[in-house]
Amino acid sequence: MNTLQTKVATDTWVVASWDEFIQTCEDPAYKKAKCYYRNGEMRIETMGIGPNHASDNTIIIFAVNLLCTIKGIPVKGLTNGSYQKTGVREAQPDISYYIGERSQFAPTGSAIANLDNVAPPDLAIEVADTSLADDLGEKRLLYEELEVREYWVVDVQKALIIAFAIIANNGSRRITESEILPGLQISLLEEALRRSRDEDQTQVGAWLLTQFQQL
């Protein structure tokens, strides 16, 4: 398959070699797409452009950063950062975080984070509008294999967050409270998302500030 001459189906998993995947990702036609690779298949995903998707992305980043600032938790966040295990897998979560002492090990520079040389993030977050089924399915398996510690899926349409703790070599399990951000109830973040539908982000931020100060 010559991906530079053949249009690749987007938003679905397509059988491809690693070289074909890399060639496709480098094609200018997919400059604004997100790229995933797992188990001999690639997914070229069109990025969400709806206002609710963009707003939820902003609210989640603000909330995590605010909580860590208030609690004095070292943190390094990346938006649309790519993580690659050469020849094996690649993921590009909407948001990812290195938390606590591991924040000092977050990748830097302009190249894709090579997991042969750097540790995976503690937290990976996908903001899902039209990609929910895949985020909960194939991509969850991908993040299990990347060995992140937690994986959150934001359901934009329902303003819900499905959160998982990743269990080393044993899959994942649903959680209602973060295990890497102690005391953070997932329901609190969901309430912030719901509020953002009717309130501006300053109002939502003020509400979050009050809630976090009580933790």
Secondary structure as UniProt FT lines:
FT   TURN            3..5
FT   STRAND          13..15
FT   HELIX           18..26
FT   HELIX           28..30
FT   TURN            31..32
FT   STRAND          33..38
FT   TURN            39..40
FT   STRAND          41..46
FT   HELIX           51..71
FT   STRAND          75..79
FT   STRAND          83..85
FT   TURN            86..88
FT   STRAND          89..91
FT   STRAND          95..99
FT   HELIX           100..105
FT   STRAND          113..114
FT   TURN            115..117
FT   STRAND          123..128
FT   HELIX           132..136
FT   HELIX           138..146
FT   STRAND          150..155
FT   TURN            156..159
FT   STRAND          160..166
FT   TURN            168..169
FT   STRAND          172..175
FT   TURN            182..183
FT   HELIX           186..196
FT   TURN            197..198
FT   HELIX           201..213
//
